[in-house]
């Protein structure tokens, strides 16, 4: 038997794991290469670390409890996969950098270790919806979509410029996956276009210009 210390690269940092007894005649675990973390609103595998020796069948029986770092209930009693990888499926509602930690217990010996990783969850883009022509001063001035399926109207700030003035507006649902920008008051006459600027709570921006027509045009 010999003892080895594992050094695992994680997003530019390195994670040192304790020395683990390894049979010199047994090939080491294959290096696990995880996929990129999922974007906001999308369920995907959240990989924390790989434990050397945990891929050797009945030699170890490990279970992990994972704190996802976003205030949601932890993942409990999660098995390691065939590569000794610690992780589980999770969805983050918002983009950001999350501090994920996993408490791993060897059920045979009772030994425990805590593993940590910073988890970058990327923002989803905003895209313009169907082109909208504002007629007769109606308050709906733009439509758009957020790539995050869990986005809500409160996640957005909006600014509307028309006729040389800024007009108060809000975001509402528009169908199952879309949103609309609604003015607090109708636009005055002789306004030819409305410039709409939308920003989500993680800084993604979208600009839409909607033509304005009188009710007779």
N, C-alpha and C positions, 0 to 999 in steps of 0.2 A: 504493500500500500504506500502511496505517496500523497503529499498534500500540495494543492495548487491554489493560487490566488487568481481570481478572475477579474479582468478589466474590461468592462463593456462600454463602448462609446454610445452616448445618448445625446443627440442634437448638439454636438459641439462640446459636451461635458463628458466626464467619465464617472462610472459608478464602480467603486471597489466593493467586492463581496468577500465575506470571511473565507479563510482557507477551508476547503472541503476535502475530505478523504476520498481518493479516487483510486480504483484498481488500475495499476499500470498496464494490465493486459486488456482493458476495456477502452474502446475508442472514445474520445471525448464527444460531448454533445455537439450536434451541428449548430453553427452560429445562426440564430434566428434573426431574420431580417423582416421587420414588420412593415406594413403599408403605412403611408402617411396618415396622421390623425384625420378624422372626418371633419367636414365643415359644420358650421352651426346649423342646428335643426335636423341633422342627418345622423341616424344611428350607425355606429361603426365600432370596430375593435379599438379599445384603448389599451395599448401595450405599456407596461410599467418597467419590466426588467426580465432578464433570463437568469435562472438559477443553475449554476453548474451542477451536474450530477442528478438533477431532478428529472431527467428524461430516461432514467435507467429502470423502467418498469417497476417491479415490486421492491426495489431497493429503497424507495422513498414513497411516502404517501403525504402529499402536501395539499393544504387548502389555504385560500387567501381571502381576506376581507379588504375591499378597496374603497377608500374615501375618494370620491371623484373630484372633490375640491369646489363644487358649485352649490353646496347646501342641500343637495338631494340625498335621499337615503342611500347608504353604502351598498355595494355588492357584497353579499355574504356567502361564505362557504363555496367559493369558486375554485374549481380544480385547475391545476396547471395543465397545459397542453403537452403533447408528446415531445416537444422540444424543451420543456422546462420553463416555458414562458408564462409570466404572470400578467394577467389582463382579463378583460371582459368587455361586453358590448354595452355602450352607453350613448346617450344623446345629450348634447349641450344646447340649451335654448339660445344662447348668445355667444358670439365670438369673444375671444380673449385668451389670456394666459392663465391656466389653472394649475394649482399645486396638487398633484395626485400622490397619494401614499397608499401602500399596500402592506398589511400585516400578514406575513406568511408563517404558518405553523406546520411543522413536520409531525404528523399524527402518530408516528411510531415512537419518536423520542420526546415530543413536546417542545422541541427547540423552536424558537421564534426569531424572526428578523423583520425589520421594517425597511421597506424600499420606497424611494421617493423619486418623482420625476416632474419636471415642468411640462405641461401639456398645452401646446399652441393650437387653438381652434380658430380657423380662418373665417373671415367675414364673407357672407354671400353677396353677390352684386345686386344692384337695383337696375331694372330695365323698364323702358317706357311701354305702356300698354297701347291699345288701339288709338290711332290719332283721333283727337276730339276737336270738333268745331263748336265753339261756344256761341249759341244763338239767343238773341233776345235778352241778353244780360243774365242768362241762367247761371246759378252759382257753381255748377260742376265745371272745373277748368282743366283737369288733367286726370289721367289714369296711369297706374304703374304697378309693377310686380316686384316682390322681394324674393330672391332665391331661397331664403330661409322659410320653410313651410310653417314654422312656429312663430313668425313675426306677427305683431299686433299693432293696431293703429297708434297706440301710445308710444311705440318705438321710434316715431318719426317727428321731425321738425320740418316745417314748410314755410316758404317765403314766396309771396306772389307780388310781382310788379306789373302794373298796367296803367297807362295814361300818366306816367311820371310819378306815380304814387305806389306805396306799399299797402297791400290790402290784407286784412286778417283772414286766416283760413285754417282749416283743420283737415285731418286725414280720417277717412271712414273706410269700412269694408266695401268692396265692389266685387261681388261674386265670391266663389269659394277660395280663390288664391290671390285675388287682386285687391287694389286699394284705389281710392279716388280722393282728389283734393277738392274740398268744398269751401267756397267763400262764405264769410259771415254775412256779407251784403252783396247784392248784385252790382256788376260793374256799371259805371256811368256810360252814357252814350258817347259816341265818337271815339271809342277805344277800339283799336284794330287788332291788338294781340295781347296775350297775357304770358309773361315769363315766369315759370314756376321752378323753384329750387327746392329739392327734397334732400334731407340728410337723415340717415338712420342713427341709432344710438351708439354705433361703433365707428361712425365717421364716413361711411359710404355715401356718395353724393350722386344726384341725378338732376339734370336740367331738361325741362320740357317747355317748348313754346307752342301755345295753342292760339290759332287765329280766332278772332272775335267778329261775329257778323250780327247785324241788326236783325230783328225778327222779320223784316221785309226783304232781306237780301237772300 
